[in-house]
Amino acid sequence: MKNNPRAVAVEALTRILQNKAYSNIEISNLLQRSDMSNVDSRLMTNIVYGVLQNMYVLQYQLKPYLKDKTVKPWIMNLLMSAIYQMHYLDKIPDHAVLNESTEIAKQNGSIGLAKLVTGVLRNYQRHGFKDLPTGHGEEDLSIRYSTPLWLVKLLIEQQGINKIIEILESINQPSHVSIRVNTNKISVEDLKNRLEELDFEVENSRISPVGLTLNSGNLFDTPEFQEGLFTIQDESSMLVAPALDLKPDDQVLDTCAAPGGKTTHIASYLKDGRVTALDIHERKTKLIRENGQRLGYKDIIQTKAMDARKAKDNFPAQSFDKILVDAPCSGLGLIRRKPELRYFREFEDLLNLQKIQLDILNSISDLLKVDGRLVFSTCTFDDEENEAIVTKFLNNHKNYELVSIKNDLSNEDTIKLFPSDYFTDGFFIAAFRRKN
């Protein structure tokens, strides 16, 4: 049933949830394999993201009808996708969803499974959507916003109840597309005008002077993309390169660089300098080089396949003016675009990532010149991977000090953006100076 959008959606959900795979990658792989129309492709994508964003809500609706039955994961995904369509998608009649879901169960399973699916969905149809918990208790918030209980508890502890509700309400809203203008080739206004002539709806970024935002559309096929006039990059990550306070002749190390968005942004500030971009995977360094070439920075960017934790063994001491550690992290700031991430993480992961982050910082601490600047960034907003790392790094390295990042977004020395602040990814940036 590779051309049935509902069946493909169930397959995508099963791959994502069983293999802890990224939704965008699995959706792309399945779309390439199918011959679905644009309408069906959009329906399939809508179902996948809708189920992932509302998974606990959908399970809450199904619980009275499944009772204690143990069902196979793909059947649960089929049932959740059906409830999602029946409640959230107004233009699809219930009988169409019910018939299609029964047929998918029959084709992929058996008559018995088809009867189970029919019975559950008819029961739901008869009783309707059950009201969700409205309280501010941890379990109520977990169900209502489809967020694991441990994460709700952690964020309440760190940010308080009002902020956590604001964040949780924002993450299930559709994300927009943001691009960084390559201002060495075109001005922001000129690119905006060219994209508007192609019927894109374009707005200037509220937080980056080189950013533009768009509601939707295929930007990859535009001549402007092929000419290297812009790159796809979230607005929040456009704040990283400016935080390095770059000079044209700087020697820069970008330790965890793929796919190269921040690397090419760094390169845009350099003339006689160079940025050395590391990634642990050889195939990902190719992505960095391809991005650099398209944007016109091939001669400024040098790549190496290397674990950043081994950088101290591969470069001389004090060989870089600036260093960026855009560290491996939980990615909780990306939940709006990758809703599945919330289900794949545990609190222990944050502590394990802390160790990796500190190992990278320790490895590169001697590579920075005296008076040089080190920027640490993550695409998450929990304190364990951000403020706690800053404190531990400074405690271990008395020859470093935290320096304020000049910006209009925060009164603090660091920058911390929540997904609800400017509708960007959640992000954290801190800058250090090597004193001696």
Salt bridges, closest charged atoms under 4 A:
GLU11 OE2 - ARG15 NH2 3.04
GLU11 OE1 - ARG33 NH2 2.96
GLU26 OE1 - ARG15 NH1 3.24
GLU103 OE1 - LYS106 NZ 3.91
GLU166 OE2 - LYS163 NZ 2.87
GLU224 OE2 - ARG194 NE 3.03
GLU227 OE1 - ARG194 NH2 3.49
GLU235 OE2 - HIS176 NE2 3.15
ASP245 OD2 - LYS247 NZ 3.36
ASP250 OD2 - LYS322 NZ 2.82
GLU290 OE2 - LYS286 NZ 3.91
ASP307 OD2 - ARG309 NH2 2.98
ASP321 OD1 - LYS369 NZ 3.15
ASP326 OD2 - LYS262 NZ 3.05
ASP359 OD2 - LYS355 NZ 3.05
ASP366 OD1 - ARG434 NH2 3.79
ASP371 OD1 - ARG433 NH1 2.41
ASP383 OD1 - LYS416 NZ 2.58
GLU387 OE2 - LYS416 NZ 3.07
GLU401 OE2 - ARG433 NE 2.76
ASP421 OD1 - LYS163 NZ 2.80
ASP425 OD2 - ARG337 NH2 2.29
